[in-house]
Amino acid sequence: MRYTDLWALRDVSLRVQQGEVVGIIGRNGAGKSTLLRVIAGVIKPTTGRVVANGRLVPLIDLSAGFDMELTGRENIFLNGALFGLSRGEMDGKVENIIDFAEIPGFIDVPMRTYSSGMIVRLGFAIAAEMEPELLLVDEVLAVGDERFQEKCAERFGSFREGGVTIILVSHNMNLVQSLCSRAIWLERGSILSDAPPSHAIEEYRGSLDGQAAVEYGG
């Protein structure tokens, strides 16, 4: 994957087994989000191919797929249709989505009246009810209030226990350490480490310490 002469990802090859929870770590601009978008099919790779098995649910842009002129309830059914679910199937999920998003008083008003936090909560609640087999997560726990973040973390734990494959991008090393069985450190579009979280995180943090020392001394 390249943009003009800049490779966003280069020589990236990995296989993720069913039920694995893989954390993607690295600096801003390292290619982490691009990798998720390639796996999700949002971006087509310049070379190589991606094979993703099972129902793929991307938690990448939680506001995507919403029509802001429609109500929250209407958008729930719209998103269900985008995932290939019938209205009847969505009828059984609506109340769970509303309860998780904690917006019962706003569910029947246009989403253009929603705060950014309400949009994020509804986006996560919808995606979480889509019964994913492969879940792609891009810094979801960096948004919303602390209580919402705790709810998200609990839901991720349930997914993991249920055998859902999860690939997540996060700058929260504690989250990667506690949730993931494996961590991949990306740097300038290339994989520098693919190891147990403690090892990959140690290598990544060591690179940050080295960079800081060079900048301070310069």
N, C-alpha and C positions, 0 to 999 in steps of 0.2 A: 504494500500500500504506500503510494508516494504522491506528494503534491509538488508539481514542477520538479525541481531538483532536490527537494527535501523528502526523505522517506519518513512517513509517520510510523510505519512498522516495517521491519526488515528481518528476514530469515526467522520469523516467529513460527515455531512448530510445537504444538502441544496436544496431548490427548488427556481428556478428563473422563474418568470413569463414573458410571452411574452412582449417585449417592455421595460423591466427593463434594467438599466445600472448599473452594479455592479462592484465596485472597490475592488480588493484584495490587502491588504497592509500587511506589516510585514518586519522583518529583512531579510537579505540575508540568505538563507538556511532554511527559515521557512516552505517551501513547496508550495510556490505560483505557481512557474512554473510547478511543478509536478502536481498540481491540474488542471492547464490548459491542460496539456498533457493527463491526465486521461480523462477529458471531451472530448478532441479531438479524443480519441481512440488511441493515440500514445502509451500509457502505459495502460496495462490491470490491473485493481485493484485486489489486493489479495482477498479481500472480498467485498461484495456489488455489486452494479451495477450502471451504468450511462445510463439515457435515454435522448437523445438530439433530439428534433423535429425540422424539417426544414433544409434548406441548411446551413450547418456548414462550416464556412470559418475561418481557424486558421491563425492568424498573429503572429506566434510564432517564427519561424526561417525563415526570409525573403529570405534567400539564398537557402532554401530547394526546391527541385523540378527542379533545373536548371541543364542543361548539358552545362558546360563551353566551350565545343567545338562547340556548336551551336550558331547561332546569337541571338541577343535579340528578333528579330521578330519570329524566329523559336521557341524560348523558350516560347513566349506568347502563341502560338498555342499548344505547348506541355502541358503547365499548364492548358489551357482551356480543353484539353482532359482529364487531371487528374480530373477536376471538372465535367466531363461528358457533356461538351458542344461540339457541332459539329463545324466544320471549318466555316460553314456558320454563326453560331451564333457568333463566335469569330471575323469574318470579320467586324461585326458591332461595335466591342469593341476596335479593334487594335489602331485606331487613338486616342481615348480617353486615352488609356493606355500610348501611346508614349508621348502625350501632358502632361499628369500628371507627368510622370517620367522625363521629360525634357531631353531626350537623343536622339533627332532626328538624330543627326550626327553619332551616334554609333549604331543605331538599327539594322543595317545590317552587323555588324562585330561580330566575336566570342566574347562571354562574358568573356573569359579568359583575354581579354584586358581591361575589365571594372575595375574601381576603386571600393572599397568596398561601397562607397556612391552611386555610380550608380547602383550597384546590389540591394542595399536596396530600392532605389527609384523605380526601376522596380518591385521588389517583392511586394511592397505596392500597386503600381498602378494596378498590375494584380489582387491582392486579392480584392481590392476595387471595381473592375468591375465585380466581380462574383455574384453580387446581393445577399449578405448574408441575412439570416434570423436570424442566430446566429453567432456572431462575437467574436472570442477569441483573445485577444490582450496582448502580453507580451513585455512590455517596448519599444514599437515601437517608442514612442516619445522621447526616450533617445538616438536615433541615428539620423544621418543626420544633416544638418545645420539648423539654426534657421528658415529660410524661409520654408524649407521642413516640419519642425515640425508644423509650423503654418498651412500649407496646410493639414497635417494629422488631426490636431485638427478640422479644418473646416469640413473635410469629416466625422469625427466622429459625429459632430453636425448634419450633414445632415442625417446620419444613425439613430441617436436618434429620430429626428423629423419624420423619416419615419417608426418608430416602430420597428426598428431592435433591437434585444436583444444583449447586449454587456456585456461581462465579461472581465475586463482588470486588468492586474497587473501593478502597477506603484509605484515608490518611490516619485513621484511628488504629494504631498498632495494637492496643489492648483488645479491640474488637476482633481483629484478624487473629491474634493469638488465642483468644477464647473460643471463637466460632469455627475457625478454619482447620482443616487437616493438612493443608498444603498452602504455600505462598510462593508467588512468582514476582520477582523484582524486575521491573522494566526500566530501562534507561536509554533514552534517545531512540526509542523504537525497537530495542533489542532486549532479549531476555538475558540478564546477568546472573540470576539465581532462580532455581526451581527446586525448592527444598521444604522440609518441615518449617512451620512458621517461625519458630525461635531462631533457626539458623538463618533464614532469608532476612528476617528483620534485623538481626545482628549485623549482617553484611551491609544492608541498606543504611542503617544508622552509622556504621563505620564510615561509609562514603560521605555522609553528611558532615560528620566530625572533621574529616579530612578536608572537605571543601571549605568549611568555616575557617579552619586554620590557615589555609592558603589565602583566603580573602582578607583575613585579619592581618596577616603578615605582609600583604601587598600594599 
